[in-house]
Amino acid sequence: MIDDAAWVREQSGSLTKQQESVFGSPWSIADTPPDFIERLTSSIVGVELTIIRLLGKWKISQNQPEQNRDGVIQGLRTQGTHQALELAESMEKYF
């Protein structure tokens, strides 16, 4: 457990940058009022884990209605990245 606001801010910033990088106008934590970020990060306790094994499951909205799956596929196609297009194609083949 890591109860360190600076560490949480750094991790949150890195994760946000990674996840937002695929968008044309990526959102940044810097776009948020500093007092809000302070309140938020003071409420978060970080956790650092050592991964010793991974067990995956193919989860591609198969439990969702067709309309929801179609929306996911369209959203992936809109992103246009190689990974998103590859996943959209896999979903279409599966369903």
MDAnalysis code that builds the backbone (N, CA, C; Angstrom):
import MDAnalysis as mda
import numpy as np

u = mda.Universe.empty(285, n_residues=95, atom_resindex=np.repeat(np.arange(95), 3), trajectory=True)
u.add_TopologyAttr("name", ["N", "CA", "C"] * 95)
u.add_TopologyAttr("resid", np.arange(1, 96))
u.add_TopologyAttr("resname", ["MET", "ILE", "ASP", "ASP", "ALA", "ALA", "TRP", "VAL", "ARG", "GLU", "GLN", "SER", "GLY", "SER", "LEU", "THR", "LYS", "GLN", "GLN", "GLU", "SER", "VAL", "PHE", "GLY", "SER", "PRO", "TRP", "SER", "ILE", "ALA", "ASP", "THR", "PRO", "PRO", "ASP", "PHE", "ILE", "GLU", "ARG", "LEU", "THR", "SER", "SER", "ILE", "VAL", "GLY", "VAL", "GLU", "LEU", "THR", "ILE", "ILE", "ARG", "LEU", "LEU", "GLY", "LYS", "TRP", "LYS", "ILE", "SER", "GLN", "ASN", "GLN", "PRO", "GLU", "GLN", "ASN", "ARG", "ASP", "GLY", "VAL", "ILE", "GLN", "GLY", "LEU", "ARG", "THR", "GLN", "GLY", "THR", "HIS", "GLN", "ALA", "LEU", "GLU", "LEU", "ALA", "GLU", "SER", "MET", "GLU", "LYS", "TYR", "PHE"])
u.atoms.positions = np.array([
    [0.857, -1.173, 0.000],
    [0.000, 0.000, 0.000],
    [0.902, 1.233, 0.000],
    [0.538, 2.196, -0.805],
    [1.322, 3.420, -0.904],
    [0.396, 4.607, -0.629],
    [0.545, 5.188, 0.528],
    [-0.268, 6.330, 0.930],
    [0.559, 7.602, 0.751],
    [0.805, 7.949, -0.500],
    [1.659, 9.071, -0.848],
    [1.004, 9.828, -2.001],
    [0.503, 11.032, -1.725],
    [-0.243, 11.802, -2.729],
    [0.597, 12.090, -3.972],
    [1.880, 12.361, -3.818],
    [2.737, 12.638, -4.977],
    [2.843, 11.406, -5.872],
    [2.989, 10.235, -5.266],
    [3.071, 8.985, -6.028],
    [1.755, 8.740, -6.767],
    [0.627, 8.956, -6.086],
    [-0.690, 8.762, -6.705],
    [-0.863, 9.723, -7.881],
    [-0.466, 10.988, -7.709],
    [-0.570, 11.958, -8.813],
    [0.267, 11.519, -10.006],
    [1.476, 11.061, -9.738],
    [2.355, 10.620, -10.828],
    [1.761, 9.414, -11.557],
    [1.273, 8.442, -10.813],
    [0.675, 7.253, -11.423],
    [-0.590, 7.609, -12.202],
    [-1.417, 8.469, -11.629],
    [-2.649, 8.895, -12.306],
    [-2.328, 9.643, -13.594],
    [-1.318, 10.496, -13.540],
    [-0.913, 11.236, -14.736],
    [-0.394, 10.321, -15.821],
    [0.426, 9.343, -15.446],
    [0.968, 8.390, -16.428],
    [-0.137, 7.555, -17.056],
    [-1.052, 7.068, -16.230],
    [-2.149, 6.250, -16.743],
    [-3.058, 7.063, -17.659],
    [-3.368, 8.284, -17.246],
    [-4.216, 9.144, -18.072],
    [-3.553, 9.431, -19.416],
    [-2.262, 9.761, -19.388],
    [-1.541, 10.045, -20.634],
    [-1.562, 8.836, -21.562],
    [-1.344, 7.650, -21.004],
    [-1.342, 6.425, -21.810],
    [-2.717, 6.178, -22.431],
    [-3.760, 6.266, -21.640],
    [-5.095, 5.946, -22.127],
    [-5.660, 7.014, -23.066],
    [-5.301, 8.249, -22.863],
    [-5.828, 9.345, -23.679],
    [-5.042, 9.566, -24.965],
    [-3.865, 8.957, -25.077],
    [-2.987, 9.221, -26.220],
    [-3.592, 8.838, -27.559],
    [-4.588, 7.980, -27.578],
    [-5.181, 7.545, -28.847],
    [-6.197, 8.548, -29.405],
    [-6.565, 9.543, -28.606],
    [-7.579, 10.494, -29.034],
    [-6.954, 11.730, -29.661],
    [-7.674, 12.340, -30.596],
    [-7.193, 13.529, -31.271],
    [-6.964, 14.695, -30.326],
    [-7.820, 14.830, -29.345],
    [-7.675, 15.882, -28.328],
    [-7.627, 15.206, -26.962],
    [-6.485, 14.642, -26.613],
    [-6.416, 13.895, -25.357],
    [-6.634, 14.785, -24.142],
    [-7.356, 14.250, -23.163],
    [-7.589, 14.940, -21.903],
    [-6.358, 14.775, -21.032],
    [-6.068, 15.758, -20.235],
    [-4.924, 15.712, -19.339],
    [-5.370, 16.101, -17.940],
    [-4.697, 15.562, -16.945],
    [-5.010, 15.946, -15.568],
    [-4.801, 17.445, -15.385],
    [-3.892, 18.025, -16.148],
    [-3.653, 19.472, -16.069],
    [-4.880, 20.275, -16.489],
    [-5.839, 19.633, -17.184],
    [-7.073, 20.303, -17.601],
    [-8.071, 20.432, -16.451],
    [-7.753, 19.855, -15.323],
    [-8.649, 19.812, -14.169],
    [-8.181, 20.817, -13.117],
    [-9.113, 21.468, -12.440],
    [-8.705, 22.417, -11.396],
    [-7.828, 21.735, -10.330],
    [-6.721, 22.379, -9.960],
    [-5.784, 21.782, -8.998],
    [-6.414, 21.383, -7.673],
    [-7.379, 22.179, -7.166],
    [-7.992, 21.831, -5.882],
    [-8.792, 20.534, -5.981],
    [-9.405, 20.286, -7.133],
    [-10.136, 19.032, -7.327],
    [-9.170, 17.850, -7.328],
    [-8.057, 17.994, -8.031],
    [-7.052, 16.929, -8.081],
    [-6.495, 16.665, -6.685],
    [-6.250, 17.725, -5.912],
    [-5.747, 17.554, -4.536],
    [-6.729, 16.737, -3.706],
    [-8.012, 17.094, -3.773],
    [-9.034, 16.358, -3.000],
    [-9.108, 14.913, -3.454],
    [-9.051, 14.713, -4.750],
    [-9.167, 13.362, -5.287],
    [-7.968, 12.504, -4.889],
    [-6.771, 13.019, -5.094],
    [-5.586, 12.204, -4.799],
    [-5.416, 11.955, -3.306],
    [-5.916, 12.836, -2.476],
    [-5.808, 12.591, -1.039],
    [-6.753, 11.474, -0.591],
    [-7.713, 11.107, -1.436],
    [-8.655, 10.033, -1.117],
    [-8.225, 8.682, -1.670],
    [-7.151, 8.661, -2.440],
    [-6.712, 7.431, -3.101],
    [-5.495, 6.863, -2.381],
    [-5.521, 5.575, -2.143],
    [-4.353, 4.879, -1.607],
    [-3.840, 3.986, -2.727],
    [-2.589, 4.158, -3.076],
    [-1.996, 3.372, -4.154],
    [-1.683, 1.959, -3.714],
    [-1.681, 1.075, -4.673],
    [-1.332, -0.324, -4.428],
    [-0.333, -0.742, -5.489],
    [0.751, -1.316, -5.059],
    [1.746, -1.829, -5.987],
    [1.805, -3.337, -5.793],
    [1.631, -4.069, -6.875],
    [1.569, -5.520, -6.820],
    [2.681, -6.142, -7.644],
    [3.138, -7.284, -7.216],
    [4.057, -8.074, -8.009],
    [3.232, -9.180, -8.665],
    [3.229, -9.187, -9.978],
    [2.441, -10.185, -10.707],
    [3.253, -11.463, -10.798],
    [2.650, -12.558, -10.349],
    [3.350, -13.838, -10.408],
    [2.708, -14.781, -11.427],
    [1.475, -14.457, -11.841],
    [0.800, -15.288, -12.830],
    [-0.339, -14.495, -13.442],
    [-0.574, -14.674, -14.714],
    [-1.706, -14.057, -15.400],
    [-2.603, -15.149, -15.953],
    [-3.880, -14.975, -15.780],
    [-4.862, -15.894, -16.326],
    [-5.896, -15.038, -17.040],
    [-5.971, -15.165, -18.347],
    [-6.847, -14.304, -19.122],
    [-8.151, -14.962, -19.515],
    [-9.103, -14.127, -19.869],
    [-10.398, -14.594, -20.347],
    [-10.807, -13.686, -21.502],
    [-11.213, -14.274, -22.593],
    [-11.634, -13.527, -23.774],
    [-13.011, -12.945, -23.487],
    [-13.060, -11.644, -23.231],
    [-14.304, -10.962, -22.873],
    [-14.508, -9.832, -23.864],
    [-15.406, -10.046, -24.811],
    [-15.621, -9.046, -25.863],
    [-17.106, -8.723, -26.019],
    [-17.753, -8.460, -24.898],
    [-19.170, -8.055, -24.875],
    [-20.111, -9.155, -25.325],
    [-19.677, -10.427, -25.244],
    [-20.537, -11.512, -25.698],
    [-21.804, -11.645, -24.846],
    [-21.806, -11.060, -23.658],
    [-22.986, -11.129, -22.804],
    [-23.928, -9.941, -23.021],
    [-23.598, -9.097, -23.983],
    [-24.385, -7.896, -24.246],
    [-25.340, -8.107, -25.420],
    [-26.429, -7.337, -25.456],
    [-27.339, -7.405, -26.613],
    [-26.608, -6.963, -27.891],
    [-27.113, -7.407, -29.023],
    [-26.486, -7.103, -30.312],
    [-26.272, -5.608, -30.514],
    [-27.228, -4.797, -30.113],
    [-27.123, -3.344, -30.286],
    [-25.902, -2.795, -29.530],
    [-25.658, -3.279, -28.329],
    [-24.493, -2.834, -27.553],
    [-23.189, -3.288, -28.204],
    [-23.162, -4.535, -28.671],
    [-21.957, -5.046, -29.339],
    [-21.651, -4.228, -30.585],
    [-22.700, -3.913, -31.358],
    [-22.512, -3.094, -32.558],
    [-21.949, -1.722, -32.208],
    [-22.403, -1.162, -31.097],
    [-21.895, 0.128, -30.645],
    [-20.420, 0.059, -30.272],
    [-20.021, -1.033, -29.619],
    [-18.623, -1.219, -29.260],
    [-17.770, -1.333, -30.525],
    [-18.231, -2.123, -31.472],
    [-17.495, -2.299, -32.732],
    [-17.357, -0.963, -33.454],
    [-18.438, -0.192, -33.509],
    [-18.386, 1.123, -34.169],
    [-17.418, 2.050, -33.437],
    [-17.441, 2.024, -32.114],
    [-16.519, 2.851, -31.338],
    [-15.073, 2.484, -31.596],
    [-14.799, 1.195, -31.693],
    [-13.437, 0.745, -31.989],
    [-13.013, 1.207, -33.379],
    [-13.913, 1.090, -34.339],
    [-13.591, 1.533, -35.703],
    [-13.337, 3.044, -35.741],
    [-14.077, 3.792, -34.948],
    [-13.901, 5.243, -34.893],
    [-12.529, 5.600, -34.333],
    [-12.050, 4.831, -33.344],
    [-10.713, 5.087, -32.795],
    [-9.659, 4.967, -33.884],
    [-9.813, 3.950, -34.749],
    [-8.951, 3.821, -35.906],
    [-7.541, 3.308, -35.661],
    [-7.183, 3.008, -34.424],
    [-5.844, 2.471, -34.185],
    [-5.778, 1.031, -34.676],
    [-4.573, 0.560, -34.907],
    [-4.387, -0.817, -35.369],
    [-5.031, -1.807, -34.393],
    [-4.779, -1.610, -33.104],
    [-5.318, -2.532, -32.100],
    [-6.845, -2.481, -32.064],
    [-7.420, -1.281, -32.145],
    [-8.874, -1.143, -32.098],
    [-9.519, -1.802, -33.319],
    [-8.936, -1.590, -34.495],
    [-9.492, -2.192, -35.714],
    [-9.370, -3.715, -35.682],
    [-8.274, -4.204, -35.153],
    [-8.074, -5.647, -35.039],
    [-9.116, -6.263, -34.097],
    [-9.382, -5.598, -32.989],
    [-10.385, -6.102, -32.051],
    [-11.780, -6.043, -32.662],
    [-12.090, -4.973, -33.380],
    [-13.399, -4.863, -34.040],
    [-13.593, -6.018, -35.025],
    [-12.558, -6.339, -35.786],
    [-12.648, -7.457, -36.734],
    [-12.848, -8.784, -36.001],
    [-12.138, -8.969, -34.911],
    [-12.297, -10.200, -34.125],
    [-13.709, -10.320, -33.596],
    [-14.259, -9.215, -33.108],
    [-15.622, -9.237, -32.578],
    [-16.618, -9.595, -33.673],
    [-16.432, -9.026, -34.865],
    [-17.354, -9.301, -35.960],
    [-17.303, -10.768, -36.361],
    [-16.111, -11.357, -36.354],
    [-15.976, -12.783, -36.688],
    [-16.621, -13.672, -35.632],
    [-16.464, -13.285, -34.361],
    [-16.991, -14.088, -33.259],
    [-18.508, -14.111, -33.247],
    [-19.098, -12.942, -33.561],
    [-20.558, -12.831, -33.502],
    [-21.133, -13.095, -34.866],
])
